[in-house]
Amino acid sequence: MIIIFILFIYIKMLIYDYKEAFKIDGLLLEFAPEEIKDNLTIVNIAVTNNGSAIQFASERLRNDYTLCLSIIMSTFNHKLMRFMS
């Protein structure tokens, strides 16, 4: 059952429904194309779901003050700061 659910999420990503897929699992950002990893709106959805997704965002967004601050404020997980500049 879990395998079917995971497969469903990947299929949603393949048909470019990234926003919905990242609402379910933000870590799927790892497998997204580079242009998606550089889209502030979509990356924000992914890191809202799972702050650890910041490590898969583009370098430009990892350096984005507003995005990084929102992650810190929402997760209080200071281990993630190593992925931010």
Secondary structure, DSSP 8 states (H G I E B T S, - for coil): -HHHHHHHHHHHHHTT-HHHHHHH-GGGGGGS-HHHHT-HHHHHHHHHH-GGGGGGS-HHHHT-HHHHHHHHHHH--GGGGGG--
